[in-house]
Structure formats: C-alpha cells, structure tokens
Amino acid sequence: MNDTAKAVLKKLTWILITFIFLEAILLMALEAMFILSEYKLDITGDLVIQEISAMFQKLPTIIQSYWQEKNPFFILGTAAIFIYSLVLHKGKSKKEGWDTENKNAYHGSARWGTSTDIFDKKNFQKQSKRGIQSEFMKSVKQ
C-alpha cells in the first residue's frame, strides 16, 4: 500500500470515527428530549442513565424508527454531522501570505539564517575566502 492510499484510508477512518461519535451525541440528545417530554419534572439521574443505556442496546431499531417517522431533528442533525465530519477533515488547502512560511516564520519569531537562506544561487554565490581575495586583487590590478 503506497503513501497516498494510507493517507486516504487514515482520513476516511477519522471521518468515520468523528461521524459515529457525533451521531451518538445526537442520539443521546434526542433521547434526553424525549425523556424530558415524557417524564417532565419526575426525571432522575438513574432514569436518564437507564433510558439511554436501553437506547444503545436497541440502537438499530431506534435509528430505523427515527428514519421511518421522518424525525426532522434526526435527519437534519445527521446531515449536519455528516457535512461537519467531511469539512473537519477536508485536508490542507493552499496557503498564501504569512501562512506559507511555516519553516521560516516571520511573525514573532527570530532565528539565525542558515547557509541555504543566504546563498540561494540567485542573489549570492558561495565562494571561498581565497577565491574572493584573488578576484578582488585581479579587479584592483586592472
């Protein structure tokens, strides 16, 4: 498996994990709303834990019933979670301006220049001290 396939597989895995985690939170929130509507002020912590654990025990039937009822909270929440999971892991985009210089940061950073920063073969060429002295002496003699 090459590096690109590994990166795609890793990204898809994180999208799936994020989606499942957020979907579980959505289902618990919906269950909490239904518990609140059914029991009103007679809610206890034990009752909430019991109802939510019962929901996770029969999860496929709960999801199927939400889908058949066309529950708008479930459908819109699932769509929003799916879109959010994709956008969250969309990857790196082309950066411009200050964001392009990650290695050589300009804002709030200071460092000594390296030889590759100074001698870029466009503006300055690296030469030995003797070479520079001999060129200088030749230019003076002319």
C-alpha positions in Angstrom: 0.0 0.0 0.0 1.5 3.3 -1.0 1.6 6.5 1.0 -1.4 8.1 -0.8 -3.6 5.1 -0.1 -2.5 5.1 3.5 -3.3 8.8 3.8 -6.7 8.4 2.2 -7.5 5.4 4.4 -6.4 7.3 7.6 -8.5 10.3 6.6 -11.6 8.1 5.9 -11.1 6.4 9.2 -11.1 9.7 11.1 -14.1 10.9 9.2 -16.0 7.7 10.2 -14.9 7.9 13.8 -15.9 11.6 14.0 -19.3 10.8 12.4 -20.1 7.9 14.7 -19.1 9.9 17.8 -21.2 12.9 16.9 -24.1 10.7 15.9 -24.0 9.1 19.3 -24.1 12.5 20.9 -27.1 13.5 18.7 -29.0 10.3 19.6 -28.4 10.9 23.3 -29.6 14.5 23.0 -32.8 13.3 21.1 -33.3 10.6 23.8 -32.9 13.2 26.5 -35.5 15.4 24.8 -37.9 12.5 24.6 -37.3 11.6 28.3 -38.0 15.3 29.2 -41.2 15.3 27.2 -42.4 12.1 28.7 -41.4 12.4 32.4 -41.4 16.2 32.7 -40.3 17.1 36.3 -40.1 13.5 37.5 -36.7 12.9 35.9 -33.8 11.4 38.0 -30.3 10.6 37.0 -30.9 6.9 37.3 -33.9 7.2 34.9 -31.8 9.0 32.3 -29.0 6.5 32.5 -31.4 3.6 32.3 -33.2 5.1 29.2 -30.0 6.0 27.4 -28.5 2.6 28.0 -31.7 1.0 26.8 -31.5 3.2 23.7 -27.9 1.9 22.9 -29.0 -1.7 23.4 -31.6 -1.4 20.7 -29.8 1.2 18.6 -30.7 -0.2 15.1 -34.4 -0.2 15.9 -34.2 3.3 17.3 -32.4 4.6 14.2 -34.9 2.8 12.0 -37.9 4.3 13.8 -36.5 7.8 13.7 -36.0 7.4 9.9 -39.5 5.9 9.3 -41.1 8.7 11.4 -39.0 11.2 9.4 -37.9 12.8 12.6 -36.6 16.2 11.4 -34.2 16.6 14.3 -32.6 13.2 13.5 -32.5 13.8 9.7 -31.2 17.3 9.8 -28.8 16.5 12.7 -27.4 13.5 10.8 -27.0 15.6 7.6 -25.2 18.4 9.6 -23.0 15.9 11.3 -22.0 14.3 8.0 -21.2 17.6 6.4 -19.3 18.7 9.5 -17.3 15.4 9.6 -16.3 16.0 5.9 -15.4 19.6 6.4 -13.5 19.0 9.6 -11.1 16.6 7.7 -11.0 18.3 4.3 -7.2 18.5 4.3 -4.7 21.1 3.7 -5.5 23.9 1.4 -3.2 26.2 -0.5 -2.0 28.9 1.9 -0.9 32.3 0.9 0.8 35.2 2.6 2.2 34.6 6.1 0.8 31.1 6.3 3.1 29.9 3.5 6.2 30.2 5.6 5.9 27.5 8.2 9.6 26.7 8.4 10.8 30.2 8.2 8.2 32.1 10.3 8.3 35.9 10.2 5.7 36.9 12.8 7.0 36.8 16.3 10.0 34.7 15.6 13.7 35.2 15.3 16.4 32.8 14.2 19.9 32.8 12.7 20.0 32.5 8.9 21.3 29.2 7.6 23.6 29.0 4.6 20.8 27.9 2.4 18.9 31.1 3.3 21.9 33.3 2.5 23.4 31.6 -0.5 20.4 31.0 -2.8 22.4 30.9 -6.1 20.2 33.7 -7.4 21.5 36.6 -5.3 24.7 35.3 -3.7 27.0 32.5 -4.6 29.1 30.8 -2.0 32.8 31.2 -2.6 35.9 30.5 -0.6 37.9 33.3 1.1 40.9 32.8 -1.2 38.6 32.9 -4.3 37.1 36.2 -3.2 40.6 37.7 -2.4 42.0 36.6 -5.8 39.1 38.1 -7.6 39.5 41.3 -5.7 43.2 41.5 -6.4 42.5 40.9 -10.1 39.9 43.7 -10.2 42.3 46.1 -8.4 45.2 45.4 -10.8 43.0 46.2 -13.8 
